[in-house]
Amino acid sequence: MGILYAFIWLPLESKTAIYTVLFLILIVSGFGIPIPEEATLLVGGYLAYLEFIDFWPTVYILILGIIVADSAGYFFGRLAGAFLTKKLSRFKYANLFFGKTKNYFDTYGERMVLFTRPLLGVRVLVPILAGNFRMNFFKFFIFDALGAIPWTFFLVSASYYFGLGLDFLTEVREIKYVIVTLGIIGVLFLAARIIRKEKAKIQSELPLE
């Protein structure tokens, strides 16, 4: 929930400000800053539920933020990947990692871009590796979008409808408290009547002096 502090200094009546912050947080997290992408999407959905922002613009802006961040990672890998690979290849395990990753990327590159979106940490490396290994950008863009769209829609929707469900559960819980209270009152009332009847019965059975 720490991500909510990003909104403390913003006027919550300004939808544009909230959209901008959500977008920028995704850009920053796309460069490996430890702000989970899931948290941003869930916060966006919940803010939409609270009606600070609108649902569909939130979905569109968050999808755009993910794609822009991944594209930036791709071009970073394309421009600086060779330099980094050369420096890191001096280490045995790093050289082995790059060799195996390149072979895997050459064979399953599209699948890696498409299906690693839910994997925290991995999704930051995949765009950089795609650029480093010279994957066609148009192909990368298409598969990245195909992964980002359902992922974003699912998390934003889950958070949005969780808010609705939370309100429903709160109402149900309040109703349950009323029912339990009435039940306790009913039980106490019946117990009082039974005690009174038993007391009257005992008194009637006592011998008169």
N, C-alpha and C positions, 0 to 999 in steps of 0.2 A: 504493500500500500504506500510505500515511500514515494512512488511516482506522483501521488496526489499532491505532494508539496509543490510540484511545479506549477500548480494552478492557484496557489495561495495569493500570489502577487498580481493575478489577472482579474480584471472585471468580468465576472462570470456571465454578465449580460451581453458580453461581446463574443458572439459566435466565431467571428473571424479570428480573434485572439486565441481561442481554444483550438480551432482547427490548425492554426499556425504552430502552436506548441506541440500538438500531437504529431504533426508532420515532421517538425524538427527533431523531436525525440526519436522517431523512427530512423531519420537520417543518421543521427549520432550513434544509435545502437547498431546500425548497419556497419559501422566502422569498429565494432568490437567493444565499445563502451558498455560496461556491465549493467545495462537496462534491458531486461528481458522484453523481447518484442511482444510476447503474449500479454504482458502487463499493460502495455500501451493500448493494445486492441481491446482488452477487457475494460480498461478505464474509459475508452472512447464509447463503448457500448453502454456502459452504465451512465455516463454523462448524457447520452442520447435518451436513455430511459428517464432520467431526471428532467429532460426537456431543456437542458442548457444548450444543446446542439441538436441537429436533426439527424435521423438515422441514416438515410441514404447518402447525403453528403459526407457523413462520417466514414461510411464504408468506402466511398470513392477516394476520399483524401488519404485514408490509411493505405489503400492499395497503391495509390500513386507514391506515397512515401516509401513503401517497401521496394517498389520497382526502381525508384530513383536511387535509393541507397545501394541496392544490388548492382545497378548499372555503374555507379561510382566505384564500387568494389571491383567490378569487372575491368574497368579502364585502369584502375590502380594496378591490378595484376598484369595487365597488358603492357603498361609502361615501365613498372618497377619490378615486375616478377622475375625477369631474367637476372637482374642485378642481385636480388635477394636470393634467388636460387643458387647463383654462383658463389655467394658468400657462405650460404648455409651448407652447400654441398661439400665443404671441407670436412664437415662432421659426418662420420660413417653412417649413423642412423638417419640423419637428415637426407643424405644422398639416397639411401635405400627407400625412404619414404617417398621422395619425389619420383623415383623411378617407378615404384609400384603404383603410385597415384596417377602418373601420366598414362600408364598402360590401362588402368581401370577407367580413367577419364576418356581415353580414346574409344573405348568399347561401350561404356555406359554413361557418357557425359550428359545426355539429355535426361536420363532417369535420375541422375544425381541432382541436377538442377530442379527437377520436378518434385522429387519425393523427399528431399532432405529439409524441406521447410520446417517441419515440426521439431527437428533435432537442434537443440540449443547448442551454440558453439560451432557446429558443423556448417550451419547455414551461412555463417559469416565467412568461412574459408572458401566455400564452393564458388561464389562469384569471382574471388581473387584467383583461384586455381583455374577457373574457366578462361579468364583473361590471360593468365600466364601460359596456358597450354594452347592459346590461339583458337579457342572455340569460336565459331562464327557468331558474331554479335546478334544478328537477327534471330538465329536459332536459339541463342541463350535468352534473348528478350522474350520470345514466345513461350518457352517452357517455364521461365521464371514467372511470367504473368499467369500461366495456367496453374502454377502452384500457389501463387499469392492470392488469387481471387477467391477460391473456395476457403482457404485458410482464414483469410480476413473476415469473410462473410460469416463463417461458422463461429469464430470467437466473439465478434461484435454482436451477433444475434444471440449467442449463449448468454452473454453478459446482460444484454437488453432484456431478454425474457426471464433471466434469473431475477432481475429487479421486480418484474411483474409477479413472479412466483413468490418472491420474498414478501411482497405486500399481501398476497393471497394467504400465505402461511401465517402472517401476523394476524390477519383477520380471523382465520380459522382458530389460531391459538387463543385469541380474545374470546371467541364464541365458546371454545372448549372450557375456558376458565369460568364463563357464566354457567355452562351446563354443570360443571363440577361443583360450583358453589350452590346451585339449586339442588343438586343431588345430595350434598352434605346437609343442607337445611332440611330436605325431605327425610333423610335418615334420622337426623336428630329429632324431628317431629314425631316420626313413628316410634322411635325409642322412648320418647317421653310418654306417649300414649300407652305403650306396653307396660312401662314401669308403673304408671298410674293404675292400670287395670290390675296388675299383679299386687300392688299395694292394697287396693280396695278388696281384692279377693282374700288376701291374708287377713285383713281386718275383719272381714265377714265370717271367717272361720274361727276366729278367736272366741273362746267361751265368755259369756257375759258374766260379770261379777255380781 
